[in-house]
Amino acid sequence: MKIEQARAGDERGGLDEASVQADPLEQLRIWLDDAGQAQVIEPHAMCVATVNQQGHPSQRMVLLRGLDSRGLVFYTSYESRKGRQIGENPHVSAVFWWASMQRQVRVEGVAARISEEESDAYFAGRPRGHQLAAWASDQSEVVESRRLLEERMEHFEQRFEEEEVPRPHSWGGYLIVPSRVEFWQGRPNRMHDRLEFLRAGGTWLVRRLQP
């Protein structure tokens, strides 16, 4: 099938202002739960976009690891490409896409590091292999070979063999504080539902966008 002729099914339910939550983060939680119950693969995966000092964007998939009244939390190396770019320009965006449900959520806001204590608590609950990998990998840096990475992993396995793995100071969480959240629900004939939430002081303004 030609790309320009490809179409996906869009016979899903609607999204209206009367039934949506007043807080978009609560609505996002509902949609995440729906995706989990529908057995969507990696329902918490989101594409996070950052921008460098020259205004050049880059995107990558990460996992949402926290959602509360403050915003959305994910974890990474502070020295990774996204970590460096957030340090240069904290304005970010994130997108969730659940194809089988014809749903998309777009989030725009500002990212900042969470507390050391919160990062420590999350890191302590990670699988040990993931903890060791945070030490072994200088994320986003060039490496000569896969074998070198494996040797570094073996080194840290030996180093922490009889003790708990501490969190590297170069690794931790970021909180995205949203200023705009858009919910998109696929509908027949491309007449999709789009509800936009804009932060207005301590409340959220909701308005409908044309598809």
N, C-alpha and C positions, 0 to 999 in steps of 0.2 A: 504494500500500500504506500502511495506517495505521502510524504510528510504533510504537504499542504491539504491533503484530503482526509487525514486521520481524524477521527472523532471518538470521544469516549462517551459512555452513557451518562446522562444527566437527569435521570428520573428520580431524584431524591426529594425529601421533604423540604419545606420552606423555612425561612428565618424571618421573624417579624419583630417589630419593636415591642409589641405587647407581651411577648413571652421571653425575651432576652433578659439576662440579669443586668441590673443597674451598674455593677462593677464588672468590667471586661475580664479581669483576672479570675473572677468566679465563673464567668461564662467559659473562659479558656479551660478551667478545671473540669467543667462539665463535658466539654468536647474531648478532652484528654481521656476522661473516664469512658466516654462513648467509644473512642477509638480502641481503648484497651479491651472493652467488652466485645468489640467486633473483631478482635484478634488481628488488628493491624500490626504488621511487623514494625518494631521499634516506634511505637506511637509517640514517644517523647523526643524523637530526633527532630532537630530544627537546624535550618541553614542560617548561620550568623554571618553578617556582612560587616566588615570594618573598612576604614578609609585611612590612607597614610597622609603624611604632610603635603604631598603633591596632589591630593585629591583622587588618587587611584584606588578603586575598590578591590576587595578580594573577599571570597566567600568560602565557607567550609561547613560540613555537617558536624554538629556536636549534640550531646544529650542534655536535655533539661534535667537538672538534678535538684531543683528546689523551686517552689511556687508558693508565695504567700502575699500578704497585703502590700509588701514592699515592691515586689516584682519577680523577675525570673532569674534563677541562678544556674550557672554552668561552671565547670572547672577546667583548668588548662595550665600550661606552663606560662609564667609571666614573661619568659624570654622567647616564647613562640612568636610567629609572625603576627597573629591576632593580638597577643599580649602587648607586643611593642606598638602596634598600631593603635590600640586602645589608649596606651600611654600618650601617644601623639594627638589623638583625636577621639574623645570618649563617645562620640555619637555613633550608634550602631543600629542595625535592624536585624530582625529574625523572622523566619518564615517556617510555619508548620504546614505540611501538605499530606493529607490522607486521601490518596487517590480513590480507593474503593468506596469512600464515603462522599466523594466530591466536595471536600471541605478544605478550606485554607484559612490560616490566620497569619496576619502580618503585624509585627510589633516594631515600633520605632521608639527609641529612647536613648538614654545615656547610661554607660556602663562604668562601674567602679569596683575596686576590690572589696570583698567582704572582710570581716574581721579575721584575725589570725586564729582565734578560738573556733570560729565556725568552720574554717578550712581544716583545722586540726581534727575536729570531730568527724568531718566527712572522710578525711583521709584515713583515719583509724578504722573505719568500717569498710574500706575497699578490700578486694581480694589481695592477698599478699603479692601475687605476681604483678598486679597492677601497681602496687606500691613500689616494687623494685624497678619496674619499667620507668617510673617517674624519675628515678635516680640514674638509670642507665642511658636514657635518651635525652640529648640536648635538642628538644623539639624544634623542627624547622631548619636546623643546621645541616650542612652538607656532611655526608659520611662516605668514607672510601668504599666500604663493602658491608654486606649483611653480616659477614663473619665478625667484623669489628664490633658491631652492635651486640652480637651474641656473647663475645668475650667480655664486654662491659656488663652485660646481664649476669654472667657467671661471677664476675668480680664482686658485684654487690650482693649476690646470693651468699657468697662466702663472708663478706664483710658483716652482714647482718644475720648470720646463720643462727645464732643463739639469742637473738634479741628482737624486740619489736622494731619495725621499720618506721623511723620518724619521717615526718613530712619535710621534703626539701623546701628551703626558703624561697626557691624560685617557682614554686607550684602552689596554686590555690584557686579560690573561687572569685567569680565576677557576678555582680548583681546588675541586671538591666532594669532600670527604673523607666517604665514606659510613659510616653507622652501621647502616643497614638496607637490604637489597636484596631485592626479591621478584620471582621469576620466575613468570609465568602462562602456561600452555599450554592452549589451548582443547581440550576433549574432548567426545565425544557426550553428548547429554542434559543438557548444562550441568554435567556432573560434571568440572569442569576441574581440572587440576593446578596447585597453588600451593605453591611452596617458598620459605620465608622464611629469609634469612640475617641473623643479628644479630651485631654485633661484640662479642666478649667478650675484652677485653684484646688480645692479639696474635693471637687466632684467631677463627674464625667458627663460631657455633652454627647448625645447619640444622634446621628443623622444617617439617612439612607443615601447611598450613592448609586448612580445609574451604572448598569453593567457594561 
